[in-house]
Amino acid sequence: MTFSTLLYQLEDGVATITLNRPELFNALNTDLLRELTEAFRVANQDPEVRVVVLTGSGKAFCSGQDLREASQLLKGQPKLEVEVRERYNPLIQQMYSMDKPTIAAVNGVAAGAGCSLALACDMRIVSSQTKFTLAFVRIGLVPDSGASFFLPRLVGVGRALELLTTGRDVSATEAVEIGMANQLVPASELESETLQLAKQLAKGPTKAIAMTRKMAYQSMESSLEQMLEQEAINQGESGRTRDFLEGVRSFAEKRLPDFQGK
């Protein structure tokens, strides 16, 4: 599959989507937003894909909105709500509705909507070169692209409000400490460590992992009684999979399971 603003690679069940506008620090323009949405849709529908990794080429993960396009909005009466609804929201909704786990390998600066992209992934691996900046407030805007949804769920409302209303930088070390990122690794090992986690998940019982992913998000909006019932429903469904039978057999035979995601 060929894209003009990103790279798409599938290997060992892991689809790696790489933002590929390094000369502009992978800034988001209309083409990149459209292709990102399509790439996640393709990955979700491809049975060969079991995990998705999102990263950036060059020194940055994603610097946010392409300022060259943004400057065009200022020539007339800007209608940013249209921009957000038509270009950014479909991407975030596609990422959130994935049936497969998503991992952001945040290889540098993740600013504005670029930070939102990282937050929209299920997990974030960072290096010493990573910096998160929710810079919307610096130019008189509110957070978008799901930042107001994901950040409070990761770090709590108080901490989220501090970061969203000050727009201050968050280092990789702090991001891990406050729960904004999962793991801090040396910059030279970011790709290998991310792929190691991705391949571990890809070898797992991906139907059970998909249901677990959805339950984790569902729990944020549900009561204990609702989640207990959802667990019962999903346990029944996972118990009818081939992977469950393989898991039981491999345990009895004292060998590693060979999960097929079926």
Secondary structure, 3 states (H helix, E strand, C coil): CCCCCEEEEEECCEEEEEECCHHHCCCECHHHHHHHHHHHHHHHHCCCCCEEEEEECCCCCECCECHHHHHHHCCCCCCHHHHHHHHHHHHHHHHHCCCCCEEEEECCEEECHHHHHHHHCCEEEEECCCEEECHHHHHCCCCCCCHHHHHHHHHCHHHHHHHHHHCCEEEHHHHHHCCCCCEEECHHHHHHHHHHHHHHHHCCCHHHHHHHHHHHHHHHHCCHHHHHHHHHHHHHHHCCCHHHHHHHHHHHCCCCCCCCCC
